[in-house]
Amino acid sequence: MRTRCGYVALLGRPNAGKSTLLNQAVGTKVSIVTPKAQTTRFRVTGIVMRGQSQIILVDTPGLFAPRRRLDRAMVASAWESVAGADLACMLVDAFRANPDDLAEPLEALANTGRRHWLILNKIDLLLREKLLPLADMLGRMGGFSEVFMVSALKRDGIDSLLDAMGAAMPEGPHLYPPDDLTDQTDRMLAAELVREQIFLQTREEIPYGASVETETFKDLKDGSARIEVTIYVARAAHKMIILGEGGSRVKSIGSRARNELERLLERRVHLFIHVKDRPGWDEESARLRALGLDG
Ligand SMILES: Nc1nc2c(ncn2[C@@H]2O[C@H](COP(=O)(O)OP(=O)(O)OP(=O)(O)O)[C@@H](O)[C@H]2O)c(=O)[nH]1
């Protein structure tokens, strides 16, 4: 039997549920999930085997109107993922969908000339009578060749979606070994899990102004890992908030991130967190390059 392999770009407004879908598809956490919008900054791939098909899923930063430079870079990065993909999937939060708000990205997607599918997510929050007309309207607006209705959270409809994706991949050799789940390194995962905790444990603009980098990742003789990460914050005042009274918040960020890391890496982890302020970090092109988002 011939093998198939291809790239699927996952697109969608912030908070549509792309990371949740990616993690469900892969079967483990490869992308951080928070209730707040715009948490995805890296293009993370998840690799899913479906019979003879290898599906390489690319999670993209949220598509939204560019305001600051980092935002523009994130939007550009999302469209770049589409250009390199065999299939583009537009994920829409069916519960909060506003067709007017979607007109522009749907048109832009249709104009790429790539094969594109619509995935209506969060159907667990919606009655069927509301869902079907929405699917019909968006399906026509975006010229989608297929429309799927899923609940990424409840894993409803995910298997049929993956079966269809597998069958839609072009014939070709697999690009990754069959047991690879992602191309995200453990270094990147460590930084992302710390960033996830910043999103979960601080409020308002603080998480959006913070970036996290893994400085060292050492394998120790006893099988554990020694990891040092730095949290860069946009303002000195944010540093105080992230540290918390007597360092209590950064301790809590560190211990939750470490627990997650130990669970996912299946090894003991010693995690050290430094907090530094670097005003205007998100305007620096060097930092954008470090995030893989220059342009
Ligand atoms: N009820 C419900 N909630 C969902 C579903 N899928 C995702 N969510 C929730 O929606 C929120 C956003 O999910 P994410 O997966 O982080 O969304 P995202 O599209 O990756 O967001 P960005 O990182 O902002 O691009 C989280 O609180 C999820 O738990 C779903 O099928 N049903």
Ligand as a Chemical Component Dictionary entry (heavy atoms), coordinates in Angstrom:
data_LIG
# 
_chem_comp.id                   LIG 
_chem_comp.type                 NON-POLYMER 
_chem_comp.pdbx_formal_charge   0 
_chem_comp.three_letter_code    LIG 
# 
loop_
_chem_comp_atom.comp_id 
_chem_comp_atom.atom_id 
_chem_comp_atom.alt_atom_id 
_chem_comp_atom.type_symbol 
_chem_comp_atom.charge 
_chem_comp_atom.model_Cartn_x 
_chem_comp_atom.model_Cartn_y 
_chem_comp_atom.model_Cartn_z 
_chem_comp_atom.pdbx_ordinal 
LIG N1  N1  N 0 -16.444 24.402 25.220 1  
LIG C1  C1  C 0 -15.366 24.233 24.452 2  
LIG N2  N2  N 0 -14.235 24.931 24.709 3  
LIG C2  C2  C 0 -13.159 24.733 23.910 4  
LIG C3  C3  C 0 -13.181 23.830 22.828 5  
LIG N3  N3  N 0 -11.963 23.858 22.222 6  
LIG C4  C4  C 0 -11.209 24.756 22.910 7  
LIG N4  N4  N 0 -11.914 25.283 23.937 8  
LIG C5  C5  C 0 -11.450 26.280 24.916 9  
LIG O1  O1  O 0 -11.182 27.517 24.256 10 
LIG C6  C6  C 0 -10.055 28.185 24.868 11 
LIG C7  C7  C 0 -8.993  28.510 23.818 12 
LIG O2  O2  O 0 -8.433  27.302 23.333 13 
LIG P1  P1  P 0 -6.982  27.240 22.637 14 
LIG O3  O3  O 0 -6.826  25.848 22.163 15 
LIG O4  O4  O 0 -5.933  27.833 23.522 16 
LIG O5  O5  O 0 -7.227  28.225 21.425 17 
LIG P2  P2  P 0 -6.205  28.749 20.287 18 
LIG O6  O6  O 0 -6.987  28.880 19.044 19 
LIG O7  O7  O 0 -4.988  27.891 20.255 20 
LIG O8  O8  O 0 -5.866  30.167 20.849 21 
LIG P3  P3  P 0 -4.618  31.152 20.505 22 
LIG O9  O9  O 0 -3.451  30.599 21.254 23 
LIG O10 O10 O 0 -5.124  32.418 21.083 24 
LIG O11 O11 O 0 -4.422  31.214 19.049 25 
LIG C8  C8  C 0 -9.568  27.261 25.983 26 
LIG O12 O12 O 0 -10.153 27.685 27.202 27 
LIG C9  C9  C 0 -10.119 25.891 25.567 28 
LIG O13 O13 O 0 -10.333 25.018 26.657 29 
LIG C10 C10 C 0 -14.402 23.080 22.586 30 
LIG O14 O14 O 0 -14.530 22.256 21.678 31 
LIG N5  N5  N 0 -15.451 23.338 23.428 32 
# 
loop_
_chem_comp_bond.comp_id 
_chem_comp_bond.atom_id_1 
_chem_comp_bond.atom_id_2 
_chem_comp_bond.value_order 
_chem_comp_bond.pdbx_ordinal 
LIG N1  C1  SING 1  
LIG C1  N2  DOUB 2  
LIG C1  N5  SING 3  
LIG N2  C2  SING 4  
LIG C2  C3  DOUB 5  
LIG C2  N4  SING 6  
LIG C3  N3  SING 7  
LIG C3  C10 SING 8  
LIG N3  C4  DOUB 9  
LIG C4  N4  SING 10 
LIG N4  C5  SING 11 
LIG C5  O1  SING 12 
LIG C5  C9  SING 13 
LIG O1  C6  SING 14 
LIG C6  C7  SING 15 
LIG C6  C8  SING 16 
LIG C7  O2  SING 17 
LIG O2  P1  SING 18 
LIG P1  O3  DOUB 19 
LIG P1  O4  SING 20 
LIG P1  O5  SING 21 
LIG O5  P2  SING 22 
LIG P2  O6  DOUB 23 
LIG P2  O7  SING 24 
LIG P2  O8  SING 25 
LIG O8  P3  SING 26 
LIG P3  O9  DOUB 27 
LIG P3  O10 SING 28 
LIG P3  O11 SING 29 
LIG C8  O12 SING 30 
LIG C8  C9  SING 31 
LIG C9  O13 SING 32 
LIG C10 O14 DOUB 33 
LIG C10 N5  SING 34 
# 
